[in-house]
Amino acid sequence: MESTNNYKHLEFADGNPIPYIKGTGRNVGTIGIIFNAWKQYKSPQDLAKDSGLPIDAVVEALDWYNKNKELVTIECAKERAEIGVEN
């Protein structure tokens, strides 16, 4: 797992292995999935503008996500199992 030591805008909370964007409660895994999997936005700037997040925070979130996709996938599967959603 990539440490957030080099990330100015990311923090871990509540024992969650996936960081959040500081002060927003926005999960980095969600940001990564929205941008990479859903292909909803053409650029990090578009995502930042639409979500009201600083571009630097979005860029950091996407960097962390890209380095930790496997962890995000595992955690998403756990959450889906906990709430009874089939893959």
Stockholm file with secondary structure:
# STOCKHOLM 1.0

chainA/1-87         MESTNNYKHLEFADGNPIPYIKGTGRNVGTIGIIFNAWKQYKSPQDLAKDSGLPIDAVVEALDWYNKNKELVTIECAKERAEIGVEN
#=GR chainA/1-87 SS CCCSTTCSSEECCTTCSSCEETTTTEEHHHHHIIIIISCCCSSHHHHHHHHTCCHHHHHHHHHHHHHCHHHHHHHHHHHHHHHTCCC
#=GC SS_cons        CCCSTTCSSEECCTTCSSCEETTTTEEHHHHHIIIIISCCCSSHHHHHHHHTCCHHHHHHHHHHHHHCHHHHHHHHHHHHHHHTCCC
//
